[in-house]
Amino acid sequence: MDLFENMQPNKLEIIKDAYLLKSYALTNEKALLSDLEQAVSQAPLRHMMTKMGFAMSAAMTNCGVLGWVSDHQGYRYDMKDPATNKPWPVMPASFQQLATLAAAEAGFNDFQPDACLINQYQVGASMGLHQDKNELDFNQPIVSVSLGIPAVFQFGGLNRMDKTHKIPLMHGDIVVWGGQSRIHFHGIAPLKMNTHPILGAYRYNLTFRKAG
């Protein structure tokens, strides 16, 4: 993969200011998976609706001070879960620490996320190319943690039609992007049939952002 030349084995450059950290989330895997289960039990996963009334392919929930939501009003962050009108679960310490360390590994120091979007993908589910633009400060990076069955991450340019890099993601891999790549289009190709020994036929994605 000439895309990843001259990089450390566990830190691979996708494009400028965008990195793949191989297996980086596995150092604290037990706590991470336990805290994921706890967060989902407090704020159950659901298929949010787009502004046009279509159900999203991935099931979603959040933890942290802010949560990303989508409905007929559009995309936004909210301090409360619209399903319960209660605050989102507190972001676990294992989540916060992992996001901060991964961002620093990619060159983005002092990242303190206030939102973690949790996506659950079943086989066949996908995420179309999109930009993360609902946050207030684009100087803050995005940290995306992949857990469960493999996926193919598509990372494009500033225009939806730009050529995309296709990055295989395994359990424990993290993608961090910011700086010049912060608002590049990205997405997930439809998941192929597979099974993870702990998470079954699912992929979970933890996306950390400084939203407020």
Z-matrix of the N, CA and C atoms (Angstrom, degrees):
N
C 1 1.456
C 2 1.523 1 108.77
N 3 1.347 2 117.53 1 91.09
C 4 1.449 3 120.66 2 -176.39
C 5 1.531 4 112.23 3 -63.21
N 6 1.347 5 116.52 4 -17.16
C 7 1.455 6 121.35 5 176.34
C 8 1.524 7 110.79 6 -58.01
N 9 1.333 8 117.05 7 -28.92
C 10 1.454 9 122.21 8 -172.82
C 11 1.523 10 112.56 9 -110.58
N 12 1.313 11 119.02 10 29.97
C 13 1.457 12 121.92 11 -178.63
C 14 1.528 13 111.65 12 -66.99
N 15 1.353 14 114.65 13 149.40
C 16 1.461 15 122.88 14 169.45
C 17 1.525 16 113.63 15 58.83
N 18 1.325 17 117.15 16 35.81
C 19 1.445 18 120.88 17 177.00
C 20 1.522 19 108.73 18 -121.76
N 21 1.342 20 116.29 19 161.33
C 22 1.445 21 120.05 20 173.80
C 23 1.521 22 108.88 21 -59.61
N 24 1.357 23 117.55 22 150.04
C 25 1.468 24 120.31 23 -177.52
C 26 1.518 25 113.94 24 -56.05
N 27 1.335 26 117.89 25 -31.74
C 28 1.461 27 119.95 26 -177.63
C 29 1.530 28 113.20 27 -101.01
N 30 1.325 29 117.11 28 1.04
C 31 1.464 30 121.47 29 -179.95
C 32 1.517 31 108.74 30 -132.07
N 33 1.320 32 115.91 31 106.78
C 34 1.446 33 121.51 32 -172.09
C 35 1.530 34 109.87 33 -117.86
N 36 1.315 35 116.70 34 128.61
C 37 1.465 36 120.72 35 -178.67
C 38 1.523 37 110.29 36 -82.83
N 39 1.321 38 116.17 37 127.68
C 40 1.466 39 121.65 38 175.89
C 41 1.529 40 108.99 39 -86.26
N 42 1.322 41 115.59 40 -61.22
C 43 1.462 42 123.84 41 168.92
C 44 1.525 43 105.63 42 -141.60
N 45 1.310 44 117.81 43 -178.21
C 46 1.461 45 119.65 44 -179.75
C 47 1.527 46 110.81 45 -58.06
N 48 1.330 47 115.66 46 129.09
C 49 1.461 48 124.31 47 177.62
C 50 1.528 49 113.32 48 71.33
N 51 1.318 50 117.66 49 16.55
C 52 1.465 51 121.33 50 175.99
C 53 1.527 52 109.11 51 -133.66
N 54 1.331 53 116.62 52 126.37
C 55 1.461 54 120.88 53 -172.44
C 56 1.521 55 111.78 54 -134.18
N 57 1.322 56 114.64 55 148.48
C 58 1.456 57 122.94 56 170.13
C 59 1.519 58 107.40 57 -105.52
N 60 1.332 59 116.87 58 123.41
C 61 1.462 60 122.92 59 177.18
C 62 1.529 61 107.69 60 -106.05
N 63 1.323 62 116.28 61 102.41
C 64 1.458 63 121.82 62 -173.84
C 65 1.535 64 110.93 63 -69.93
N 66 1.340 65 115.09 64 127.50
C 67 1.476 66 123.11 65 173.46
C 68 1.523 67 113.02 66 59.92
N 69 1.321 68 118.16 67 17.83
C 70 1.464 69 121.75 68 -172.19
C 71 1.536 70 112.31 69 -65.58
N 72 1.333 71 117.24 70 -28.19
C 73 1.466 72 120.54 71 -176.37
C 74 1.522 73 113.29 72 -83.77
N 75 1.322 74 117.87 73 -3.53
C 76 1.466 75 120.36 74 -173.66
C 77 1.523 76 113.33 75 -80.73
N 78 1.331 77 118.28 76 -13.80
C 79 1.463 78 120.09 77 -177.07
C 80 1.526 79 111.79 78 -65.30
N 81 1.322 80 117.01 79 -26.99
C 82 1.467 81 121.40 80 178.78
C 83 1.527 82 109.97 81 -129.14
N 84 1.332 83 115.01 82 42.26
C 85 1.467 84 121.27 83 -171.72
C 86 1.529 85 112.79 84 -60.59
N 87 1.319 86 117.42 85 -43.87
C 88 1.461 87 120.76 86 -175.65
C 89 1.522 88 111.31 87 -59.81
N 90 1.331 89 116.93 88 -49.17
C 91 1.470 90 120.61 89 179.43
C 92 1.521 91 111.09 90 -64.96
N 93 1.327 92 116.48 91 -38.35
C 94 1.465 93 121.42 92 -178.68
C 95 1.525 94 111.03 93 -61.84
N 96 1.329 95 116.85 94 -46.67
C 97 1.462 96 120.58 95 -178.15
C 98 1.527 97 111.33 96 -70.76
N 99 1.323 98 117.01 97 -36.80
C 100 1.460 99 120.26 98 177.12
C 101 1.521 100 111.00 99 -64.26
N 102 1.330 101 116.48 100 -43.27
C 103 1.466 102 120.42 101 -179.86
C 104 1.524 103 111.75 102 -70.52
N 105 1.328 104 116.77 103 -31.46
C 106 1.469 105 120.31 104 174.65
C 107 1.531 106 109.96 105 -63.04
N 108 1.310 107 116.72 106 -46.44
C 109 1.468 108 121.07 107 179.25
C 110 1.527 109 110.92 108 -59.97
N 111 1.323 110 116.03 109 -40.95
C 112 1.463 111 120.62 110 -179.58
C 113 1.520 112 111.36 111 -66.16
N 114 1.321 113 117.48 112 -43.61
C 115 1.463 114 120.97 113 -179.62
C 116 1.525 115 111.33 114 -62.74
N 117 1.342 116 116.17 115 -42.39
C 118 1.465 117 120.37 116 -179.08
C 119 1.528 118 111.14 117 -68.82
N 120 1.325 119 117.05 118 -30.68
C 121 1.469 120 119.39 119 177.91
C 122 1.524 121 111.28 120 -70.02
N 123 1.327 122 117.09 121 -29.85
C 124 1.465 123 120.91 122 -179.57
C 125 1.526 124 112.14 123 -82.55
N 126 1.313 125 116.81 124 -35.67
C 127 1.471 126 121.42 125 179.14
C 128 1.526 127 106.76 126 -131.66
N 129 1.334 128 118.38 127 88.53
C 130 1.468 129 121.85 128 -172.35
C 131 1.524 130 113.38 129 -56.86
N 132 1.331 131 114.40 130 149.67
C 133 1.454 132 121.69 131 176.35
C 134 1.520 133 110.01 132 -64.70
N 135 1.322 134 114.85 133 147.28
C 136 1.463 135 120.35 134 176.81
C 137 1.529 136 109.52 135 -152.87
N 138 1.343 137 116.43 136 156.45
C 139 1.466 138 120.76 137 177.55
C 140 1.532 139 107.58 138 -90.54
N 141 1.324 140 115.80 139 102.09
C 142 1.454 141 119.79 140 179.81
C 143 1.528 142 110.85 141 -70.21
N 144 1.319 143 115.50 142 158.09
C 145 1.457 144 121.88 143 -177.55
C 146 1.521 145 110.48 144 -101.08
N 147 1.312 146 115.93 145 143.78
C 148 1.456 147 120.39 146 173.64
C 149 1.532 148 109.21 147 -77.22
N 150 1.323 149 115.76 148 170.76
C 151 1.460 150 120.49 149 178.94
C 152 1.523 151 111.27 150 -60.88
N 153 1.335 152 115.62 151 -27.93
C 154 1.469 153 120.46 152 -179.18
C 155 1.524 154 112.54 153 -86.40
N 156 1.348 155 117.26 154 -0.33
C 157 1.457 156 120.29 155 175.27
C 158 1.514 157 115.54 156 92.78
N 159 1.329 158 117.55 157 13.56
C 160 1.464 159 120.89 158 178.19
C 161 1.525 160 110.65 159 -96.76
N 162 1.325 161 116.51 160 139.47
C 163 1.459 162 120.70 161 177.46
C 164 1.526 163 110.07 162 -75.05
N 165 1.322 164 116.86 163 136.19
C 166 1.455 165 121.40 164 178.73
C 167 1.524 166 110.64 165 -71.68
N 168 1.314 167 115.51 166 148.30
C 169 1.462 168 122.02 167 -176.04
C 170 1.515 169 111.84 168 -65.52
N 171 1.321 170 117.39 169 -40.58
C 172 1.464 171 122.18 170 -179.93
C 173 1.521 172 109.88 171 -91.83
N 174 1.334 173 116.10 172 144.67
C 175 1.460 174 120.81 173 172.11
C 176 1.527 175 108.19 174 -82.59
N 177 1.338 176 117.09 175 146.80
C 178 1.461 177 120.44 176 -170.68
C 179 1.511 178 112.47 177 -137.89
N 180 1.332 179 114.58 178 153.73
C 181 1.452 180 123.31 179 165.53
C 182 1.522 181 107.01 180 -156.57
N 183 1.323 182 117.51 181 -175.52
C 184 1.459 183 121.57 182 -176.48
C 185 1.514 184 111.59 183 -143.69
N 186 1.329 185 115.21 184 161.83
C 187 1.449 186 121.93 185 163.51
C 188 1.519 187 107.59 186 -142.62
N 189 1.337 188 115.59 187 157.93
C 190 1.457 189 120.10 188 -175.82
C 191 1.514 190 111.25 189 115.38
N 192 1.307 191 117.01 190 179.33
C 193 1.465 192 122.09 191 -179.66
C 194 1.522 193 110.87 192 -63.87
N 195 1.330 194 116.30 193 -38.65
C 196 1.460 195 121.97 194 -179.87
C 197 1.525 196 110.34 195 -118.82
N 198 1.316 197 115.64 196 149.44
C 199 1.458 198 121.38 197 176.16
C 200 1.513 199 110.56 198 -129.41
N 201 1.335 200 115.90 199 141.22
C 202 1.467 201 120.72 200 178.91
C 203 1.518 202 108.58 201 -82.60
N 204 1.330 203 116.16 202 130.43
C 205 1.462 204 120.50 203 -179.77
C 206 1.527 205 110.13 204 -133.25
N 207 1.319 206 114.67 205 158.31
C 208 1.458 207 121.60 206 178.51
C 209 1.524 208 108.64 207 -143.12
N 210 1.335 209 115.16 208 133.66
C 211 1.454 210 121.35 209 175.49
C 212 1.528 211 108.37 210 -159.67
N 213 1.320 212 117.45 211 -160.65
C 214 1.469 213 120.21 212 -177.10
C 215 1.530 214 112.60 213 -63.17
N 216 1.345 215 116.58 214 -17.11
C 217 1.467 216 119.96 215 177.74
C 218 1.528 217 112.43 216 -83.93
N 219 1.330 218 116.60 217 -12.22
C 220 1.454 219 120.19 218 179.78
C 221 1.514 220 112.45 219 110.60
N 222 1.338 221 115.89 220 -167.13
C 223 1.457 222 122.69 221 -178.69
C 224 1.530 223 109.75 222 -91.41
N 225 1.360 224 116.01 223 140.44
C 226 1.462 225 119.46 224 179.89
C 227 1.529 226 109.09 225 -171.42
N 228 1.324 227 115.01 226 173.15
C 229 1.457 228 121.55 227 171.88
C 230 1.526 229 109.07 228 -106.36
N 231 1.345 230 114.88 229 145.53
C 232 1.457 231 120.45 230 -179.61
C 233 1.529 232 108.49 231 -140.75
N 234 1.328 233 116.81 232 145.53
C 235 1.453 234 120.76 233 178.69
C 236 1.519 235 112.42 234 -76.82
N 237 1.332 236 117.67 235 -14.82
C 238 1.465 237 121.18 236 -177.21
C 239 1.520 238 111.25 237 -122.54
N 240 1.316 239 114.54 238 148.78
C 241 1.460 240 121.97 239 174.46
C 242 1.533 241 107.79 240 -73.15
N 243 1.338 242 118.78 241 117.82
C 244 1.466 243 119.69 242 -177.48
C 245 1.527 244 113.09 243 -63.61
N 246 1.328 245 117.65 244 -19.15
C 247 1.463 246 120.23 245 -179.61
C 248 1.525 247 111.98 246 -76.64
N 249 1.345 248 117.01 247 -25.98
C 250 1.463 249 120.76 248 -176.09
C 251 1.528 250 112.89 249 -125.38
N 252 1.314 251 117.23 250 -13.54
C 253 1.464 252 123.40 251 -174.04
C 254 1.531 253 111.63 252 61.83
N 255 1.321 254 117.04 253 24.12
C 256 1.459 255 122.59 254 176.93
C 257 1.524 256 109.42 255 -110.97
N 258 1.337 257 117.43 256 158.19
C 259 1.462 258 119.23 257 176.02
C 260 1.526 259 111.48 258 -59.08
N 261 1.320 260 116.10 259 150.69
C 262 1.451 261 120.46 260 174.95
C 263 1.538 262 109.92 261 -64.72
N 264 1.326 263 118.90 262 155.77
C 265 1.465 264 120.30 263 176.12
C 266 1.529 265 110.98 264 -55.46
N 267 1.321 266 115.73 265 146.91
C 268 1.461 267 120.56 266 176.46
C 269 1.525 268 109.10 267 -61.67
N 270 1.333 269 117.00 268 139.56
C 271 1.456 270 119.92 269 178.16
C 272 1.528 271 109.52 270 -67.53
N 273 1.335 272 118.29 271 123.20
C 274 1.468 273 120.34 272 -178.84
C 275 1.526 274 111.94 273 -61.44
N 276 1.326 275 115.34 274 150.94
C 277 1.462 276 120.22 275 179.44
C 278 1.525 277 111.39 276 -60.26
N 279 1.348 278 116.78 277 -35.65
C 280 1.471 279 119.61 278 179.49
C 281 1.520 280 111.38 279 -63.84
N 282 1.326 281 117.59 280 -36.43
C 283 1.458 282 121.94 281 177.00
C 284 1.526 283 110.39 282 -66.19
N 285 1.326 284 115.02 283 -52.03
C 286 1.467 285 121.28 284 -176.28
C 287 1.529 286 110.83 285 -58.22
N 288 1.327 287 116.05 286 -46.82
C 289 1.457 288 120.06 287 -177.76
C 290 1.521 289 111.37 288 -64.36
N 291 1.335 290 116.86 289 -43.54
C 292 1.457 291 120.43 290 -179.67
C 293 1.524 292 111.10 291 -61.60
N 294 1.315 293 117.15 292 -44.94
C 295 1.474 294 120.97 293 -178.96
C 296 1.518 295 111.12 294 -62.72
N 297 1.326 296 117.22 295 -43.08
C 298 1.465 297 121.44 296 -179.02
C 299 1.524 298 111.12 297 -65.72
N 300 1.332 299 116.82 298 -44.06
C 301 1.463 300 121.25 299 -179.20
C 302 1.530 301 111.31 300 -67.47
N 303 1.336 302 116.80 301 -41.91
C 304 1.461 303 120.22 302 -179.69
C 305 1.529 304 110.69 303 -64.71
N 306 1.326 305 116.90 304 -41.64
C 307 1.462 306 120.38 305 178.24
C 308 1.525 307 110.49 306 -61.83
N 309 1.328 308 116.85 307 -42.92
C 310 1.466 309 120.47 308 179.36
C 311 1.522 310 111.17 309 -64.45
N 312 1.319 311 116.75 310 -38.15
C 313 1.466 312 121.22 311 177.78
C 314 1.525 313 110.91 312 -59.98
N 315 1.327 314 116.07 313 -32.18
C 316 1.469 315 121.30 314 179.94
C 317 1.527 316 111.95 315 -89.91
N 318 1.331 317 117.56 316 2.53
C 319 1.458 318 120.00 317 176.40
C 320 1.508 319 115.56 318 99.18
N 321 1.338 320 117.16 319 8.20
C 322 1.464 321 121.28 320 -179.65
C 323 1.527 322 108.37 321 -111.33
N 324 1.311 323 116.75 322 95.06
C 325 1.455 324 121.95 323 -174.59
C 326 1.524 325 112.11 324 -81.19
N 327 1.339 326 114.16 325 153.98
C 328 1.473 327 122.20 326 173.03
C 329 1.522 328 113.65 327 64.01
N 330 1.331 329 117.29 328 28.52
C 331 1.462 330 120.56 329 176.23
C 332 1.530 331 109.26 330 -73.19
N 333 1.316 332 116.39 331 123.78
C 334 1.462 333 122.71 332 179.39
C 335 1.531 334 108.58 333 -126.59
N 336 1.326 335 118.08 334 90.34
C 337 1.464 336 120.32 335 -176.49
C 338 1.526 337 111.87 336 -68.14
N 339 1.317 338 115.75 337 146.13
C 340 1.464 339 120.55 338 173.92
C 341 1.525 340 111.39 339 -115.84
N 342 1.334 341 117.09 340 3.09
C 343 1.465 342 122.03 341 -179.93
C 344 1.515 343 110.17 342 -144.17
N 345 1.324 344 115.77 343 136.82
C 346 1.468 345 121.52 344 172.77
C 347 1.522 346 108.08 345 -131.61
N 348 1.320 347 115.95 346 110.24
C 349 1.464 348 122.22 347 175.38
C 350 1.521 349 108.28 348 -85.31
N 351 1.329 350 116.60 349 124.88
C 352 1.467 351 122.50 350 179.87
C 353 1.524 352 108.02 351 -105.90
N 354 1.323 353 116.59 352 117.46
C 355 1.465 354 122.47 353 177.49
C 356 1.521 355 109.71 354 -109.41
N 357 1.315 356 116.62 355 136.95
C 358 1.472 357 121.83 356 173.46
C 359 1.525 358 108.35 357 -116.01
N 360 1.335 359 116.13 358 119.69
C 361 1.454 360 122.74 359 179.70
C 362 1.512 361 110.28 360 -105.54
N 363 1.320 362 117.20 361 127.51
C 364 1.454 363 121.87 362 167.86
C 365 1.523 364 108.92 363 -89.49
N 366 1.314 365 116.62 364 168.29
C 367 1.457 366 120.94 365 175.35
C 368 1.529 367 109.14 366 -56.50
N 369 1.308 368 116.61 367 129.81
C 370 1.456 369 122.08 368 -178.50
C 371 1.517 370 113.88 369 95.25
N 372 1.335 371 117.50 370 -18.22
C 373 1.465 372 120.66 371 179.53
C 374 1.525 373 110.12 372 -73.30
N 375 1.320 374 116.14 373 157.00
C 376 1.466 375 121.00 374 -177.92
C 377 1.522 376 109.05 375 -152.97
N 378 1.326 377 115.24 376 175.31
C 379 1.464 378 121.52 377 173.93
C 380 1.518 379 106.89 378 -137.02
N 381 1.311 380 116.89 379 118.34
C 382 1.454 381 120.95 380 -178.13
C 383 1.517 382 112.28 381 -66.08
N 384 1.320 383 115.91 382 160.98
C 385 1.452 384 120.60 383 179.01
C 386 1.530 385 110.50 384 -59.95
N 387 1.318 386 116.05 385 131.65
C 388 1.459 387 121.54 386 -177.55
C 389 1.524 388 109.29 387 -155.21
N 390 1.305 389 116.38 388 167.77
C 391 1.461 390 123.35 389 174.36
C 392 1.525 391 109.17 390 -112.94
N 393 1.319 392 117.18 391 145.02
C 394 1.466 393 120.95 392 173.17
C 395 1.523 394 107.68 393 -89.68
N 396 1.340 395 115.95 394 102.89
C 397 1.466 396 120.12 395 -172.88
C 398 1.524 397 112.75 396 -133.05
N 399 1.341 398 117.67 397 13.21
C 400 1.456 399 119.82 398 179.38
C 401 1.528 400 112.49 399 -91.26
N 402 1.336 401 116.71 400 -2.41
C 403 1.455 402 121.19 401 -178.99
C 404 1.530 403 110.60 402 -84.80
N 405 1.330 404 117.23 403 158.59
C 406 1.464 405 121.13 404 -176.29
C 407 1.519 406 113.27 405 -83.28
N 408 1.345 407 117.07 406 -30.26
C 409 1.462 408 120.89 407 -173.36
C 410 1.519 409 110.50 408 -124.14
N 411 1.332 410 117.06 409 103.91
C 412 1.462 411 120.72 410 -179.21
C 413 1.527 412 112.60 411 -76.37
N 414 1.325 413 117.58 412 -0.35
C 415 1.463 414 120.05 413 173.50
C 416 1.528 415 111.83 414 -77.65
N 417 1.322 416 115.99 415 -13.68
C 418 1.462 417 121.18 416 178.63
C 419 1.529 418 109.66 417 -88.12
N 420 1.339 419 117.88 418 139.03
C 421 1.468 420 120.17 419 -177.54
C 422 1.526 421 112.84 420 -78.39
N 423 1.310 422 114.70 421 174.89
C 424 1.459 423 123.87 422 170.85
C 425 1.534 424 107.50 423 -110.92
N 426 1.329 425 116.68 424 134.59
C 427 1.463 426 121.53 425 176.47
C 428 1.521 427 107.67 426 -120.16
N 429 1.329 428 117.37 427 120.34
C 430 1.462 429 122.80 428 -173.84
C 431 1.524 430 109.94 429 -122.04
N 432 1.337 431 116.39 430 116.28
C 433 1.467 432 123.40 431 -175.69
C 434 1.524 433 109.52 432 -103.83
N 435 1.322 434 116.73 433 130.10
C 436 1.460 435 122.39 434 -178.53
C 437 1.531 436 109.84 435 -106.05
N 438 1.344 437 116.39 436 127.14
C 439 1.463 438 122.26 437 179.63
C 440 1.528 439 109.24 438 -132.97
N 441 1.316 440 116.62 439 143.63
C 442 1.458 441 120.06 440 177.57
C 443 1.517 442 112.58 441 96.18
N 444 1.332 443 117.19 442 -145.25
C 445 1.460 444 121.08 443 -173.26
C 446 1.533 445 110.82 444 -69.75
N 447 1.335 446 117.52 445 157.82
C 448 1.471 447 121.37 446 -177.13
C 449 1.528 448 113.05 447 -63.17
N 450 1.323 449 114.50 448 157.21
C 451 1.459 450 121.67 449 176.48
C 452 1.513 451 108.53 450 -145.94
N 453 1.309 452 116.12 451 165.53
C 454 1.463 453 121.88 452 174.10
C 455 1.528 454 107.51 453 -114.53
N 456 1.333 455 115.03 454 115.19
C 457 1.459 456 122.86 455 179.42
C 458 1.520 457 108.32 456 -87.82
N 459 1.313 458 116.32 457 128.70
C 460 1.461 459 122.06 458 179.46
C 461 1.525 460 108.93 459 -106.00
N 462 1.333 461 116.26 460 120.09
C 463 1.465 462 120.52 461 -177.41
C 464 1.519 463 108.84 462 -121.57
N 465 1.333 464 115.59 463 115.33
C 466 1.456 465 120.63 464 -174.02
C 467 1.514 466 113.14 465 -108.35
N 468 1.324 467 115.63 466 -146.01
C 469 1.458 468 121.85 467 -176.96
C 470 1.513 469 111.76 468 -115.71
N 471 1.322 470 115.93 469 -154.23
C 472 1.456 471 121.22 470 -177.99
C 473 1.521 472 112.40 471 -81.27
N 474 1.339 473 116.65 472 -12.66
C 475 1.462 474 121.52 473 176.80
C 476 1.518 475 109.75 474 -117.07
N 477 1.320 476 116.52 475 144.17
C 478 1.468 477 120.95 476 -175.97
C 479 1.528 478 112.34 477 -58.52
N 480 1.325 479 117.02 478 -30.66
C 481 1.457 480 120.19 479 -175.84
C 482 1.533 481 112.98 480 -88.32
N 483 1.320 482 118.66 481 -0.93
C 484 1.466 483 120.66 482 177.88
C 485 1.526 484 110.74 483 -63.18
N 486 1.314 485 116.17 484 151.74
C 487 1.454 486 121.47 485 177.18
C 488 1.522 487 110.25 486 -59.94
N 489 1.326 488 116.54 487 141.19
C 490 1.458 489 120.67 488 -179.71
C 491 1.523 490 111.18 489 -107.50
N 492 1.343 491 115.33 490 144.24
C 493 1.459 492 121.20 491 167.22
C 494 1.525 493 107.36 492 -83.43
N 495 1.308 494 117.30 493 135.95
C 496 1.466 495 121.87 494 -179.53
C 497 1.532 496 107.90 495 -107.02
N 498 1.324 497 116.45 496 112.43
C 499 1.450 498 123.31 497 -171.64
C 500 1.533 499 109.61 498 -112.64
N 501 1.343 500 119.19 499 113.11
C 502 1.474 501 120.41 500 175.17
C 503 1.530 502 110.17 501 -65.87
N 504 1.318 503 116.23 502 131.15
C 505 1.459 504 121.86 503 178.57
C 506 1.519 505 110.16 504 -116.67
N 507 1.325 506 115.56 505 132.55
C 508 1.453 507 122.09 506 177.60
C 509 1.528 508 109.77 507 -113.57
N 510 1.326 509 115.66 508 170.26
C 511 1.459 510 122.12 509 177.46
C 512 1.524 511 110.31 510 -55.04
N 513 1.335 512 116.50 511 122.64
C 514 1.458 513 121.17 512 178.74
C 515 1.507 514 115.02 513 97.60
N 516 1.323 515 118.32 514 -8.91
C 517 1.468 516 120.70 515 178.83
C 518 1.533 517 110.41 516 -75.42
N 519 1.337 518 115.24 517 149.23
C 520 1.461 519 121.15 518 177.95
C 521 1.522 520 108.92 519 -130.58
N 522 1.324 521 116.48 520 136.18
C 523 1.463 522 122.13 521 172.14
C 524 1.524 523 107.62 522 -110.84
N 525 1.327 524 116.00 523 130.86
C 526 1.465 525 122.26 524 177.82
C 527 1.521 526 107.80 525 -124.00
N 528 1.331 527 116.18 526 130.12
C 529 1.462 528 118.16 527 175.14
C 530 1.531 529 109.95 528 -143.15
N 531 1.329 530 114.24 529 148.43
C 532 1.459 531 121.49 530 -179.22
C 533 1.516 532 108.56 531 -169.76
N 534 1.334 533 117.06 532 -158.99
C 535 1.457 534 119.39 533 177.84
C 536 1.515 535 111.94 534 54.63
N 537 1.348 536 115.49 535 -127.53
C 538 1.464 537 120.69 536 -177.12
C 539 1.529 538 112.89 537 -68.89
N 540 1.326 539 117.30 538 -19.32
C 541 1.466 540 119.87 539 -177.71
C 542 1.533 541 112.87 540 -100.72
N 543 1.329 542 117.26 541 3.95
C 544 1.468 543 121.80 542 -168.91
C 545 1.533 544 113.79 543 -55.38
N 546 1.318 545 118.96 544 -41.56
C 547 1.469 546 119.48 545 -177.14
C 548 1.526 547 112.09 546 -109.46
N 549 1.335 548 116.75 547 27.52
C 550 1.460 549 119.28 548 173.65
C 551 1.527 550 110.44 549 -69.73
N 552 1.323 551 115.39 550 150.00
C 553 1.461 552 120.74 551 176.25
C 554 1.529 553 109.78 552 -68.28
N 555 1.333 554 115.73 553 145.06
C 556 1.457 555 121.10 554 179.39
C 557 1.532 556 108.97 555 -155.99
N 558 1.318 557 116.37 556 161.60
C 559 1.456 558 120.55 557 -179.78
C 560 1.516 559 111.07 558 -171.56
N 561 1.320 560 115.89 559 -176.47
C 562 1.473 561 123.21 560 -179.75
C 563 1.524 562 108.66 561 -125.84
N 564 1.333 563 115.92 562 126.67
C 565 1.469 564 120.67 563 177.05
C 566 1.537 565 109.66 564 -69.61
N 567 1.331 566 118.54 565 157.05
C 568 1.464 567 120.38 566 178.91
C 569 1.529 568 111.75 567 -52.84
N 570 1.325 569 115.92 568 132.25
C 571 1.461 570 120.93 569 -177.63
C 572 1.524 571 111.38 570 -72.66
N 573 1.316 572 114.87 571 137.13
C 574 1.457 573 120.80 572 176.86
C 575 1.532 574 110.10 573 -90.41
N 576 1.325 575 116.39 574 160.18
C 577 1.453 576 121.80 575 -177.54
C 578 1.521 577 110.37 576 -60.74
N 579 1.322 578 115.88 577 129.54
C 580 1.454 579 121.98 578 178.21
C 581 1.522 580 107.57 579 -167.01
N 582 1.323 581 116.71 580 170.72
C 583 1.461 582 121.12 581 178.39
C 584 1.514 583 109.75 582 -141.48
N 585 1.312 584 115.62 583 134.33
C 586 1.460 585 121.39 584 174.83
C 587 1.530 586 108.41 585 -100.64
N 588 1.339 587 118.76 586 140.11
C 589 1.468 588 120.50 587 -174.78
C 590 1.520 589 114.64 588 -61.06
N 591 1.328 590 118.39 589 -24.50
C 592 1.464 591 121.13 590 179.91
C 593 1.521 592 111.69 591 -105.95
N 594 1.323 593 117.41 592 -43.97
C 595 1.459 594 121.90 593 -171.98
C 596 1.523 595 114.20 594 -97.43
N 597 1.332 596 116.47 595 1.32
C 598 1.456 597 119.57 596 176.83
C 599 1.508 598 113.09 597 70.00
N 600 1.330 599 116.34 598 -145.91
C 601 1.470 600 121.45 599 -176.24
C 602 1.527 601 110.67 600 -90.25
N 603 1.329 602 116.43 601 46.87
C 604 1.452 603 122.07 602 -178.35
C 605 1.526 604 110.66 603 -133.03
N 606 1.320 605 114.09 604 153.90
C 607 1.466 606 121.52 605 167.72
C 608 1.521 607 107.66 606 -119.92
N 609 1.319 608 115.67 607 132.65
C 610 1.461 609 121.68 608 174.39
C 611 1.526 610 108.44 609 -110.69
N 612 1.311 611 115.26 610 136.97
C 613 1.456 612 121.19 611 178.08
C 614 1.525 613 108.58 612 -123.34
N 615 1.325 614 116.10 613 124.74
C 616 1.457 615 121.81 614 175.77
C 617 1.527 616 107.74 615 -103.92
N 618 1.307 617 117.51 616 114.86
C 619 1.471 618 120.78 617 -179.31
C 620 1.523 619 108.93 618 -110.85
N 621 1.337 620 114.99 619 114.17
C 622 1.457 621 121.53 620 -177.38
C 623 1.519 622 110.70 621 -97.96
N 624 1.337 623 115.83 622 133.47
C 625 1.451 624 121.06 623 179.62
C 626 1.527 625 110.31 624 -141.79
N 627 1.314 626 115.74 625 153.92
C 628 1.470 627 121.93 626 166.46
C 629 1.511 628 104.88 627 -96.99
N 630 1.322 629 115.80 628 97.28
C 631 1.471 630 120.84 629 -169.55
C 632 1.518 631 112.47 630 -91.95
N 633 1.329 632 117.40 631 -35.89
C 634 1.457 633 120.70 632 -174.22
C 635 1.525 634 112.91 633 -97.81
